[in-house]
Amino acid sequence: MTILIDTHCHLTMNQYDPDRSGVIQRARDAGVERMITIGTDLEDSQRAVALAEGHDFMSAAVGIHPHDVKEIKDPEATCQSLKSMTSNSKVVALGETGLDYHYMHSPAPLQQEHFRIMIRMAKACGLPLIIHSREAKEDTLKILSEEVGDQLRGVFHCFSGDMEMAEAALAMGFYLSFSGMVTFQNAKTILEVVKAVPLDRILTETDAPFLTPHPHRGKRNEPVYVRYVAEKVAELKALSIEETAKAIFANAAKLFNLNLENTP
């Protein structure tokens, strides 16, 4: 069986409350050997860590989504809470964090300030950063170029930018993670990016419960569907799914320093 990894899903969200254990088992039965569940605020990050603690094949990331930075009442206390969570061995990254100018749920200056704080924390903690960037290309790249340094590793999650953004991200040493969007009919720009990006810098994710890939669009997304993403990457790279999935798994293990002791 092809060994797959979902590097970005939100298994703590309430869409999974009725059947969370079933969702996880379906993914496992289909060869998804690793999942990283991502926190979006303090409480959600705590839930993500707790969920990961209950499964030896699951890891967590902790952070504040750009939508939610407006809810931060005490930035110093928030940072201390996140930092304390990073001491847990189940936490393999900070994030997701970044900029989202599509909905602008939080003011841009607040998003930018928190993004810089998370970048500096990631460097201090020695953890990779999971970057969310939507319709904020210029500011995302500007902040990263000013803050990145040699110590920062990370990934642009659910990459939806153009080739210029991809090249800039790669030049700074980041990975690019692709989601079910690569299966969408209008995804021409993303497909060209996938073709151009070296395989050793690619990750796959679902962003579940969002962005369900074809042919399941309109339904709740699940980690089991990461196979469709990996298959599309393999098709675009003219490689077998086995070779592609193996390379992506190795990329994720390297970036997130995953313990592969119990992985087939």
Buried (B, 14 or more C-beta within 10 A) or exposed (E): EBBBBBBBBBBBBEBBEEEBEEBBEBBBEBBBBBBBBBBBBBEBBBBBBEBBEEBEBBBBBBBBBBBBBEEBEEBEEBBEBBBEBBEBEBBBBBBBBBBBBEEBBBEBEBBBBBBBBBBBBBBEBEBBBBBBBBBBBEBBBEBBEEBBEEEBBBBBBBBBBEEEBBBBBBEBEBBBBBBBBBBBEEBEEBBBBBEEBEBEBBBBBBBBBBBBBBEBEEEBBBBBBBBBBBBBBBBBBEBEBEEBBBBBBBBBBEBBBBEEEEBE
